[in-house]
Amino acid sequence: FMQTFHKYLVYANPNAVTDDDDVAGDLEEVKASICEIIELYAQRYEEDFKQLPQFVETVWNMLTTVGKEGKYDGVVSKGMAFLRTVVRNPQQKELFASGDSLKLICERIVIPNAVLPESDEELFEDDPVQFVRRDVEGSEAGSRREAAADLVRGLLDQFSSETTQAMSIYIQKGLERYAANPVGNWRDKDVALFLVASVAVVASVQALGATKVNELVNVPDFFASQIVQHLRDTGSDAQAPILKADAIRFVTTFRSQLPREMLAQALPLLGDHLAHPNPAVSMYAAIAVERILVLKKDGALLFGPADIQPLAESMLQHIVATFDRAESPQKLAENDYMIKTAMRIILACRTNILPLAPAALAKLAQILAEVSKNPSNPRFSHFLFEAIGSLARFSCAADSAAIGQFEATLFPIFQNILQQDVAEFMPYVFQILAQLLSVHTAGGALPEAYVSLLPPLLQPTLWSAQGNIPALVRLLQSYLQIGGAQLARDGHLQPILGVFQKLIASRANDHHGFGLLLAATQFTPADSVRQFLKPVLTLCLTRLQTSRTAKFTRNLVHYVASVLCIEPQSGAGVAMLVDAMNGIQPGLFASVLQNVMLEAIPTVVGRIDRKTVAVGFGLLVASSRFQGDPACAPLTGPVLEQLATMLMDTGVKETKTLADKQIFDGSAAAAAAAVAADEDLDALEIEDTGYQASFARLATLGDIKIDPCPLIADATRGLGQALQSAQAAISAAAQQQQLSPAAAQFISAAIAQASSSQ
C-alpha cells in the first residue's frame, strides 16, 4: 500500500485543482493525510518502512514546488512534520548529512515558509485580538510558519552547529536587506527575527519563556543590536508595526535569558507601548510586562514593589485608555491580556499602590459597571475581580481607612449585579464583599450595610446555584469573624445553621458546611456553641447513618476536635461535647468515638487540622471526664495509637491538600493575611485558582483563619502538652499492650519535648 500512497502523493490532475485558493480540495487533503500517515510509520515502524528514502525525496521535492496559496497549508505543514520526524532519528542522519542538503532545506523549504502569510498580515490589522490569541495560545499549530520552526528544531537536534551556521547566513542577509531599506524590506527582518527564535530556543515553558537556548546564539547581543531599536520610540515602525510586535515578542520569549539590567531597560519601554495605537502591539506589550513582573531569581521577584511603583501610574493609565476606546461591553471584555496586566501591576506594587488606589478603583469600578451589562469573557471577568481584590487588599493593608472608599464605590455596582441577577458575577461579588468585611475590626459591631445585606444572603434561591456556595460560605465566615457575638445576640445564628443543615445533606457540599460550622464555633461565644451543639451533632450523626463517606467522617473528626479545644484550661470543650452527645443518647459519645472517629483520625489532612485533632483528642484523653468514664477509659490506648499514627505520617498530609476541594488551613490563611509573605500571588494564573464556569476562587482573597489552638505552633508538642497530666493512664495503656512500641515511644517523646520547652 506504500506504493499506492506514493502514487497519490505525486499525483497531479488539472481537473482536481479547485478554484478556491484558501480552502483545501480533495487532492490536497489526501496528500496531507498521506504525509501524516508516513510520519507515523517513520516514528513507529521505521525498520519495516523500506520506502522511507523514496518518500523523503518525494516530500522534499513537493515542498519546493508547491504554491503559496492557503489551500496548500495543510500538505506543506504535514510534509515538513514528516521531514522533522525523519531528521530527528539518528539512524536516518545520513539522508541529511551533506552540507548541501542542509543548505537546500533551509533555502528552499524553511525560508519560504517562514514568511508571514498575507492573510496573517490582514488579520493583524483587522482582528488583532484573534491574531495575538492565536499566536500566544498556540493555535497556530499546523501553520506553515510553526511547521518551519519545528523543522529547524529537528535539524538542530542532529546538526546543531551546521544548522545554526546555515540559518545565520540567511538571518544576516535578511537583516542587511532591512537595513538597506527599512520601509520596503521590513518583511525580511520579520523573517529574520522569526528564524532567530526558531534557532535559539532549545527548550521553553509558558511560565518562563525560553529555559534553554542554543549556545551558538548570543541572545543579549542580539537584543542590544536588533531589538532595542524598535522599542525606544513608540512612533517608530509606523509602516510596519508587525516589527514592533516581533521585538516585544522576542523580549517575552527570552525574558529568562536576558540579564536583569536589560529587562530593567526594556520594562519602561514596554510600558510606553501599552499606549501604542495598534491594538496587537499594545497587547503584546501587555503580555510582556505581565510575564516580566512574575520573573523570580533565588525565590524572590526580579522586580520588587519599589522597582514597579515609578512605572505603575503611566502603565495603568495606558491600559485604561485602551479600555476607554472600546465601542461596547463585548469589545471591552475582549482584551483579557490588558486586564491581567493591570492586575499584575497592582500585585507587583503591593502596598505601594496606595497613592494610585483612588484613581485605579474608580476606573476598575467603571469597567465593572460596563461589562456587567453583558458578561462575555470569563477570563476578563476573573482578572478584573482579581484586580479589584488585590487593590482592596493592599490598599487597606497600607491604610485601613481606605475601606470606606472601596465600599462607597463598589456597593452600588454590587447591588445592581445582585438585583439584575448577573449569575456570572455573583460569586465574585460575594468574595469581594467577604474581603471588604474582613478589613473591619473583629469583635466589633458589624457595619449597618452588611447587617441589612445578611437576610437576602440567607435566601434559599441564592444557595441553589452551586457556583454561589463556596463564595457565600466564605462571606458568612467573614460575618462570623467580625461580628459573631452580635449575630448570636440578634438571632441570626439559627438561619446560618440552617444553611449548614442544607450543605451537609449534600456529598458535594458537606465540606463547605463544616467550614461554616467551624467559623460559627470559633467566632461565637461558648454559651452560643453550647446551645447549638446538640442539634448540630444530631444532624451529623443522622448523615453518618444515611450517607457515610470518608470525607464527611474526616471533617467531623476535625470539627469534634475543634470543640474539644474550647477553653482548654477549664476543660469546658470536653464537657460541652460529651454532654451534648450523651444528651442525644446515653453512652453515645464512647460508641461514636470507638466505631466512627477512631479509624478516621489518621486520615485528617492539613497542618492546622492535624494540630487541632492532636491537641483536641489529647485534651480529651487527659480529662478526668474521659478517664472517669468506664466506657471511655479503655479507649485511651486506641485513641493515642491513632494520634501517633497520624503524626508519625509526615508525608504529603503535612501540606495543604485538595482532599475536600478546600481545606480551611489556618496557617495558610494567616500567611495570606500577611501581605508581604504571600508568594502564591506572584505567579497567579487563572488555571491555578480552580477556575470553573460556575465558580472561580479569587486568589487575592485568601482563606479565613480558623485555628482553635492558635498559641500552639507544633502538633506533636501540642499533643505532649495536652497529655502531661495523663501519664499514668498512658503507662497503663502501654503495659496492657494497647499501644504499639512505636506509638508508645512517640507519645513519650512528645510529652518529654513539651516538658523541656516549658
C-alpha positions in Angstrom: 0.0 0.0 0.0 3.0 2.3 0.3 3.3 2.4 -3.4 -0.3 3.5 -3.6 0.4 6.2 -1.1 3.4 7.3 -3.2 1.3 7.3 -6.3 -1.2 9.8 -4.9 1.5 11.8 -3.2 2.9 12.7 -6.7 -0.4 12.6 -8.4 -1.3 15.7 -10.5 -4.6 16.3 -12.3 -5.7 19.7 -13.6 -9.3 18.7 -13.2 -8.7 18.1 -9.4 -7.5 21.7 -8.9 -10.0 23.8 -7.1 -10.7 27.5 -7.8 -10.7 28.5 -4.2 -7.2 29.4 -3.2 -7.9 29.4 0.6 -9.8 26.1 1.0 -8.0 22.7 0.5 -9.6 20.5 -2.1 -9.8 16.7 -2.1 -6.4 16.2 -3.6 -4.7 18.5 -1.1 -6.4 16.7 1.8 -5.4 13.3 0.5 -1.8 14.4 0.2 -1.8 15.9 3.7 -3.3 12.7 5.1 -0.6 10.6 3.4 2.1 12.8 4.9 0.5 12.3 8.3 0.4 8.5 7.8 4.0 8.2 6.6 5.1 10.4 9.6 3.5 7.9 11.9 5.2 5.0 10.1 8.6 6.8 10.4 8.0 7.2 14.1 6.8 3.7 14.9 7.7 1.2 12.1 11.0 2.5 10.9 12.5 -0.9 10.3 9.6 -2.0 8.1 9.5 1.3 6.3 11.8 0.3 3.4 10.5 3.1 1.1 11.4 5.8 3.6 14.3 7.4 1.5 11.9 7.5 -1.5 9.3 9.3 0.5 11.8 11.7 1.9 12.9 12.7 -1.6 9.3 12.9 -2.8 8.1 15.1 0.1 11.3 17.3 -0.3 10.5 17.9 -4.0 6.9 18.5 -3.3 7.7 21.2 -0.6 10.0 23.0 -3.0 7.4 23.2 -5.8 4.0 23.6 -4.1 2.3 27.0 -4.3 1.9 29.6 -1.5 -1.9 29.6 -1.6 -3.7 28.8 1.7 -5.2 25.6 0.3 -1.7 24.0 0.4 -1.0 24.9 4.0 -2.1 21.5 5.3 0.0 19.5 3.0 3.0 21.7 3.5 2.9 21.6 7.3 2.3 17.9 7.3 5.2 17.4 4.8 7.6 19.4 7.0 6.4 17.5 10.1 7.4 14.2 8.2 10.8 15.6 7.4 11.3 16.8 11.0 10.4 13.3 12.3 12.9 11.7 10.0 15.7 14.1 10.6 15.4 13.7 14.4 16.1 9.9 14.0 19.9 9.3 14.4 19.6 6.3 12.1 18.4 8.4 9.2 21.1 11.1 9.8 23.0 10.2 6.6 20.0 11.3 4.5 20.7 14.9 5.5 24.4 14.8 6.4 25.8 16.7 3.5 26.2 20.4 3.8 24.3 20.9 0.5 21.3 19.1 2.0 21.1 21.4 5.0 21.6 24.4 2.8 18.8 23.4 0.4 16.4 22.6 3.3 17.0 26.0 4.8 16.9 27.9 1.5 14.1 26.1 -0.3 11.8 24.8 2.5 12.4 26.7 5.7 12.9 30.3 4.5 9.9 30.4 2.0 7.6 29.0 4.7 8.9 31.3 7.4 7.4 34.3 5.6 4.4 35.8 7.3 1.4 34.9 5.1 -0.6 37.8 3.6 -3.7 36.5 5.4 -1.9 36.9 8.7 -0.9 40.5 7.8 -4.6 41.2 7.2 -5.6 39.5 10.5 -3.0 41.6 12.3 -4.8 44.7 11.2 -8.4 43.6 11.0 -8.7 41.3 14.1 -5.7 42.0 16.4 -7.2 40.1 19.4 -7.6 37.0 17.3 -4.1 37.4 15.9 -2.5 37.7 19.3 -4.6 34.9 20.9 -3.8 32.5 18.1 -0.1 33.3 18.5 0.1 33.3 22.3 -2.1 30.3 23.0 -0.6 28.1 20.4 -3.5 27.8 18.0 -1.0 28.4 15.1 0.0 24.8 15.4 -0.3 23.4 11.9 0.6 26.7 10.2 3.4 26.8 7.7 5.5 29.1 10.0 5.2 26.8 13.0 6.0 23.8 10.9 9.1 25.5 9.5 10.2 26.3 13.1 9.7 22.7 14.1 11.7 21.5 11.2 14.6 23.9 12.2 14.4 22.5 15.7 14.6 19.0 14.3 17.7 19.8 12.3 19.3 21.3 15.4 18.8 18.1 17.3 21.2 16.3 14.9 23.2 19.1 13.2 23.3 21.9 15.8 26.4 23.8 14.6 25.8 23.2 10.9 22.1 24.3 11.1 23.0 27.3 13.2 25.7 28.4 10.8 23.4 27.9 7.7 20.5 29.7 9.3 22.8 32.5 10.5 23.7 33.3 6.9 20.1 33.8 5.9 19.3 35.7 9.1 22.2 38.1 8.4 21.1 38.6 4.8 17.6 39.5 5.9 18.9 42.0 8.5 21.2 43.6 5.9 18.3 43.9 3.4 16.2 45.5 6.0 19.0 47.9 7.0 19.3 49.0 3.3 15.6 49.8 3.0 13.6 49.6 6.3 10.3 50.6 4.8 10.4 48.4 1.8 12.1 45.4 3.3 10.5 45.1 6.7 9.3 41.6 5.9 13.0 40.5 5.6 13.6 41.4 9.3 10.3 39.9 10.3 11.5 36.6 8.8 15.0 37.1 10.4 13.5 37.6 13.9 11.3 34.6 13.5 14.3 32.4 12.4 16.4 33.7 15.4 13.7 32.5 17.8 13.5 29.1 15.9 17.2 28.6 16.1 17.9 30.0 19.6 15.1 28.3 21.6 16.1 24.8 22.7 13.5 24.4 25.5 10.8 26.6 26.7 7.8 26.6 29.1 4.9 29.0 29.1 5.7 30.4 32.6 9.3 31.2 31.9 9.7 31.5 28.1 12.9 30.0 26.8 14.6 28.0 29.5 17.5 26.7 27.4 19.0 28.4 24.4 21.4 27.4 21.6 24.9 28.1 22.9 25.9 29.4 19.5 23.3 32.2 19.7 24.1 35.3 21.8 20.7 36.4 22.8 21.7 39.5 24.9 23.9 40.8 22.0 21.0 40.3 19.5 18.7 42.1 21.9 21.0 45.1 22.1 21.8 45.3 18.4 18.5 44.4 16.8 15.6 44.6 19.3 16.0 47.8 21.4 15.9 50.0 18.3 12.2 49.0 17.8 11.3 49.8 21.4 12.9 53.2 22.0 10.2 55.2 20.3 6.6 54.2 20.2 6.2 56.2 17.0 8.8 54.2 15.0 8.0 51.4 12.6 4.8 53.2 11.6 4.8 51.5 8.3 5.5 48.1 9.8 4.0 47.7 13.3 4.5 44.0 13.0 8.2 44.6 13.7 7.3 46.2 17.0 5.2 43.1 17.8 8.2 40.9 16.8 10.6 42.9 19.0 8.2 42.7 22.0 7.6 39.0 21.4 11.4 38.5 21.4 11.6 40.0 24.9 8.8 37.8 26.1 10.3 34.7 24.7 13.8 35.3 26.0 12.9 37.1 29.3 14.5 34.3 31.4 17.8 34.6 29.3 18.2 38.3 29.4 20.1 39.9 32.3 18.2 42.0 34.8 19.7 45.2 33.6 18.4 44.6 30.0 15.0 43.8 31.3 15.1 46.9 33.5 15.9 48.9 30.3 13.1 47.2 28.4 10.4 47.5 31.1 9.6 51.2 30.8 9.8 51.0 27.0 7.3 48.1 27.0 5.1 50.2 29.4 5.1 53.0 26.8 3.9 50.6 24.2 0.8 49.8 26.2 -0.4 53.0 24.6 0.5 52.1 21.1 -2.3 52.8 18.6 -2.1 49.4 17.1 -4.1 47.0 19.3 -1.9 44.0 18.6 1.3 45.9 19.6 -0.3 47.1 22.8 -1.5 43.6 23.6 2.0 42.1 23.0 3.4 44.8 25.3 0.8 43.9 28.0 1.8 40.3 27.8 5.5 41.1 28.0 5.0 43.4 31.0 2.9 40.8 32.8 5.4 38.0 32.2 8.4 40.0 33.3 6.7 41.1 36.6 6.4 37.4 37.7 10.1 36.5 37.0 12.0 35.3 40.0 15.6 34.8 41.0 16.5 32.7 44.0 12.9 32.6 45.1 12.4 36.4 45.0 10.7 38.5 42.4 13.2 40.0 40.0 11.4 43.4 40.2 10.0 44.4 43.6 7.4 46.9 44.6 10.0 49.7 44.7 11.0 49.0 41.1 7.5 48.9 39.8 5.9 51.9 41.6 7.5 54.6 39.5 6.2 52.9 36.3 2.8 51.8 37.6 0.8 55.1 37.2 1.7 55.5 33.5 1.2 51.8 32.7 -2.2 51.8 34.4 -3.2 55.0 32.6 -2.3 53.5 29.2 -4.3 50.3 30.0 -7.3 52.4 31.0 -7.0 54.4 27.8 -7.2 51.2 25.8 -10.4 50.2 27.6 -11.9 53.7 27.1 -11.6 53.2 23.3 -13.8 50.1 23.4 -17.0 50.5 21.5 -19.2 48.1 23.5 -19.0 45.9 26.6 -18.2 42.9 24.4 -15.3 44.8 22.9 -14.1 46.0 26.3 -14.1 42.4 27.7 -12.4 41.0 24.6 -8.9 42.1 25.8 -8.3 39.9 28.8 -4.5 40.4 28.3 -4.8 44.0 29.3 -6.8 43.5 32.4 -4.5 40.7 33.5 -1.6 43.1 33.2 -3.4 45.7 35.3 -3.9 43.1 37.9 -0.3 42.1 37.8 0.9 45.7 38.2 -1.2 46.1 41.3 0.1 42.9 42.7 3.7 43.8 41.9 3.3 47.2 43.7 1.9 45.6 46.9 1.1 48.3 49.5 3.0 50.9 47.3 -0.2 51.0 45.2 -1.9 53.1 47.9 -1.3 56.6 46.2 -2.8 55.3 43.0 -5.7 53.4 44.6 -8.4 56.1 44.3 -7.9 56.6 40.5 -7.4 52.9 39.9 -10.5 52.0 41.9 -12.7 54.5 40.0 -11.6 53.1 36.6 -11.9 49.4 37.6 -15.4 50.2 39.0 -16.3 51.9 35.8 -15.2 48.9 33.8 -17.1 46.5 36.1 -20.3 48.5 35.7 -19.9 48.4 32.0 -19.1 44.7 31.5 -21.7 43.6 34.0 -24.3 44.7 31.4 -23.4 41.7 29.3 -20.6 39.4 30.6 -19.0 37.8 27.6 -15.4 36.8 28.5 -14.9 34.7 31.7 -11.1 35.3 31.7 -11.6 39.0 31.5 -14.1 38.9 34.3 -11.9 36.8 36.5 -8.9 39.0 36.2 -11.0 42.2 36.6 -12.2 40.9 40.0 -8.7 39.8 40.9 -7.5 43.4 40.1 -10.2 44.8 42.3 -9.5 42.3 45.1 -5.8 42.9 45.0 -6.3 46.7 45.0 -8.6 46.5 48.0 -6.3 44.1 49.8 -3.1 46.0 49.6 -4.6 49.5 49.9 -6.4 48.6 53.1 -3.3 46.8 54.4 -1.5 50.1 54.0 -4.3 52.3 55.3 -7.4 50.6 56.9 -9.3 53.9 56.4 -9.3 53.2 52.7 -12.1 50.6 53.2 -14.7 53.4 53.3 -13.9 54.5 49.7 -13.9 50.9 48.4 -17.3 50.2 50.0 -18.8 53.5 48.8 -17.6 52.9 45.2 -18.3 49.2 44.9 -21.6 48.7 46.8 -23.9 50.4 44.3 -22.4 48.3 41.5 -22.6 45.1 43.5 -26.2 45.9 44.5 -27.1 46.3 40.8 -25.4 43.0 39.9 -27.3 41.2 42.6 -30.6 42.9 41.7 -30.1 42.1 38.0 -29.2 38.5 38.9 -25.9 38.6 36.9 -25.1 34.9 37.7 -21.6 35.0 36.2 -20.5 37.8 38.6 -22.4 36.9 41.8 -19.7 34.5 43.2 -17.1 37.2 42.6 -19.2 39.8 44.3 -19.7 37.6 47.4 -15.9 37.1 47.6 -15.1 40.8 47.3 -17.7 41.5 50.0 -16.0 38.9 52.2 -12.7 40.6 51.7 -14.0 44.1 52.4 -15.9 42.9 55.5 -12.7 41.2 56.8 -11.0 44.6 56.9 -13.3 45.7 59.7 -12.3 45.1 63.4 -13.0 41.6 64.6 -15.3 41.6 67.6 -16.7 45.0 66.9 -20.1 45.9 65.5 -21.0 44.8 62.0 -21.4 47.8 59.7 -25.1 48.5 59.1 -24.8 48.0 55.3 -23.6 44.4 55.9 -26.3 43.8 58.5 -29.0 44.8 56.1 -27.5 42.5 53.4 -27.4 39.4 55.6 -31.1 38.3 55.3 -31.0 38.3 51.5 -27.8 36.3 51.6 -29.6 33.5 53.5 -32.4 33.1 51.0 -32.6 29.5 49.6 -32.6 30.8 46.0 -29.0 32.0 46.2 -27.8 28.7 47.7 -29.5 26.7 44.9 -26.8 27.8 42.5 -23.8 25.6 43.0 -21.4 28.3 41.9 -22.5 30.6 44.7 -21.9 28.2 47.6 -18.2 28.5 48.2 -18.3 32.2 47.9 -21.3 32.6 50.2 -19.7 30.3 52.8 -16.6 32.5 52.7 -18.7 35.6 53.1 -20.6 34.2 56.1 -17.3 33.2 57.6 -16.3 36.9 57.4 -19.6 37.8 59.1 -18.9 35.4 61.9 -15.3 36.5 62.3 -16.2 40.2 62.5 -19.5 40.0 64.4 -20.1 36.5 65.7 -21.2 37.7 69.1 -23.6 40.2 67.5 -25.1 37.6 65.2 -25.7 35.3 68.1 -27.2 38.0 70.2 -29.5 39.2 67.4 -30.8 35.8 66.5 -29.0 35.4 63.1 -27.2 32.3 64.1 -30.2 30.0 63.7 -30.7 30.7 59.9 -26.9 30.4 59.4 -27.1 26.9 61.0 -30.0 26.2 58.7 -27.6 26.8 55.8 -25.2 24.3 57.5 -28.0 21.7 57.6 -28.6 22.2 53.9 -25.0 21.9 53.0 -24.1 18.7 54.9 -27.1 16.9 53.3 -25.0 17.0 50.1 -21.9 14.9 49.5 -20.7 17.6 47.1 -21.0 20.4 49.7 -20.7 18.9 53.1 -17.1 20.2 53.5 -18.4 23.7 52.9 -20.9 23.1 55.7 -18.2 22.1 58.1 -16.2 25.2 57.1 -19.2 27.3 58.0 -19.8 25.4 61.3 -16.1 25.8 62.2 -16.4 29.6 61.9 -19.6 29.6 64.0 -17.9 27.6 66.7 -14.7 29.6 66.6 -16.1 33.1 66.5 -19.3 33.0 68.7 -19.4 32.8 72.5 -19.1 29.4 74.2 -22.6 29.7 75.5 -23.9 30.0 72.0 -21.9 27.0 70.9 -23.3 25.0 73.8 -26.9 25.9 72.7 -26.5 24.7 69.1 -24.1 21.9 69.6 -26.6 19.1 70.3 -28.8 19.8 67.3 -25.8 20.1 65.1 -24.3 16.8 66.3 -27.7 15.2 65.8 -27.7 16.3 62.1 -24.1 15.0 61.7 -25.0 11.6 63.2 -28.1 11.3 61.0 -25.9 12.0 58.0 -23.5 9.3 59.1 -26.3 6.8 59.3 -27.8 7.6 55.9 -24.7 8.5 53.8 -21.4 8.0 55.5 -18.3 8.9 53.4 -14.6 9.1 54.3 -14.6 12.9 53.6 -17.6 13.5 55.9 -16.1 11.4 58.7 -12.7 13.2 58.4 -14.4 16.6 58.6 -16.5 15.5 61.6 -13.4 14.4 63.5 -11.8 17.7 62.8 -14.9 19.6 64.0 -15.2 17.5 67.1 -11.5 18.3 67.9 -12.1 22.0 67.4 -14.9 21.8 70.1 -12.6 19.9 72.4 -10.1 22.8 72.2 -12.6 25.3 73.6 -11.3 26.8 76.9 -8.6 24.0 77.3 -7.6 25.1 80.8 -11.0 24.5 82.3 -11.9 21.6 80.1 -15.1 23.3 79.0 -14.9 22.0 75.5 -14.6 18.4 76.6 -17.5 18.7 78.9 -19.6 20.5 76.3 -19.0 17.9 73.6 -19.6 14.8 75.8 -22.7 16.3 77.4 -24.2 17.2 74.0 -23.6 13.8 72.5 -24.7 11.8 75.5 -27.7 14.1 75.7 -28.8 12.7 72.4 -28.5 9.2 73.7 -26.8 8.0 76.9 -23.3 6.5 76.3 -23.4 7.7 72.7 -20.1 9.5 72.8 -18.0 6.4 73.6 -19.8 4.4 71.0 -19.2 7.0 68.2 -15.6 7.5 69.3 -14.9 3.8 69.1 -16.9 2.9 66.0 -16.6 6.0 63.8 -14.0 8.5 64.8 -11.1 6.3 65.8 -10.4 4.9 62.3 -10.8 8.4 60.8 -8.2 10.2 63.0 -5.2 9.2 60.8 -6.9 10.4 57.7 -7.1 14.0 58.7 -5.2 16.3 56.3 -3.9 19.9 56.6 -1.3 21.1 59.1 -3.7 23.1 61.2 -6.4 20.3 61.0 -3.9 17.7 62.2 -2.7 20.0 65.0 -6.3 20.6 66.1 -7.0 16.9 66.2 -3.8 16.1 68.1 -4.5 18.8 70.8 -8.3 18.3 71.0 -8.1 14.5 71.4 -5.1 14.8 73.7 -7.2 17.1 75.9 -10.0 14.6 75.8 -7.8 11.6 76.8 -6.2 13.6 79.7 -9.5 14.8 81.1 -11.0 13.4 84.2 -14.3 13.2 82.4 -12.8 10.7 80.0 -10.7 8.7 82.4 -13.6 8.6 84.9 -16.0 7.1 82.4 -15.9 3.3 82.4 -16.9 3.3 78.7 -14.2 5.8 77.6 -11.2 5.0 79.7 -10.4 1.7 77.9 -10.2 3.7 74.7 -7.1 5.6 76.0 -4.7 3.3 74.1 -6.6 3.1 70.8 -7.0 7.0 70.7 -3.3 7.6 71.4 -2.3 4.9 68.9 -4.3 6.7 66.2 -3.0 10.1 67.1 0.6 8.8 67.0 -0.1 7.1 63.6 -1.4 10.4 62.2 1.6 12.5 63.4 4.2 9.9 62.5 3.0 10.0 58.9 5.0 13.0 57.8 4.3 12.7 54.1 2.1 14.9 51.9 -0.5 15.3 54.6 1.7 18.0 56.2 0.9 20.2 53.3 -2.3 21.8 52.3 -4.3 19.4 50.1 -7.3 19.4 47.9 -8.8 16.4 49.7 -12.1 18.3 50.3 -11.5 20.7 47.4 -11.0 23.2 50.1 -9.2 22.8 53.4 -9.6 25.6 55.9 -6.0 25.7 56.9 -5.4 28.5 59.4 -1.7 28.6 58.7 -2.3 29.3 55.0 -4.9 31.9 55.9 -2.5 33.6 58.2 0.1 33.7 55.5 -2.5 35.0 53.1 -3.3 37.8 55.5 0.3 38.7 55.9 0.7 40.9 52.8 4.4 40.8 52.4 4.7 37.0 52.5 2.1 36.0 50.0 4.1 34.3 47.3 1.2 32.5 45.7 0.1 35.7 44.2 3.3 36.3 42.4 2.6 33.8 39.7 -1.2 33.9 39.8 -2.8 32.1 36.8 -6.5 31.6 36.2 -5.8 27.8 35.9 -4.3 27.8 39.4 -7.3 29.2 41.1 -9.6 26.2 40.5 -11.4 28.2 37.7 -14.7 26.7 36.6 -17.6 28.1 34.6 -19.7 28.2 37.8 -17.2 29.3 40.4 -13.7 30.7 40.4 -11.9 31.3 43.6 -10.2 34.7 43.9 -6.6 34.1 45.0 -6.3 37.6 46.3 -9.0 36.9 48.9 -7.2 34.2 50.9 -8.7 31.8 53.4 -10.1 32.9 56.7 -8.1 32.0 59.8 -9.8 29.2 61.8 -7.4 27.9 64.3 -8.9 26.6 67.5 -5.5 26.5 69.2 -3.5 29.4 67.8 -1.0 29.5 70.7 0.3 26.1 69.8 2.6 26.0 66.8 3.6 22.3 66.6 1.1 19.4 66.6 3.5 17.0 68.4 4.4 19.5 71.1 0.8 20.4 71.5 -0.2 16.7 72.0 2.6 16.4 74.6 1.4 19.4 76.4 -2.2 18.1 76.5 -1.1 14.7 77.8 1.2 15.8 80.6 -1.5 15.2 83.2 -2.4 11.7 81.9 1.0 9.9 82.1 -0.3 7.3 84.5 -3.1 6.4 82.1 -0.7 6.3 79.2 1.7 4.0 81.1 -1.2 1.7 82.0 -2.3 1.5 78.3 1.3 0.7 77.3 1.5 -2.1 79.9 -1.8 -3.5 78.7 -0.3 -3.5 75.2 -3.0 -1.1 73.9 -0.1 0.9 72.4 2.4 -0.3 69.9 6.0 0.2 70.9 6.5 2.8 68.2 3.4 4.7 69.3 4.3 4.5 73.0 7.8 5.8 72.2 6.4 8.6 70.1 3.9 9.7 72.8 6.6 9.6 75.5 8.9 11.7 73.3 6.1 14.2 72.7 5.5 14.6 76.4 9.2 15.0 77.1 9.5 17.6 74.3 6.6 19.6 75.8 8.1 19.4 79.3 11.5 20.6 78.2 10.1 23.6 76.3 8.2 25.0 79.3 
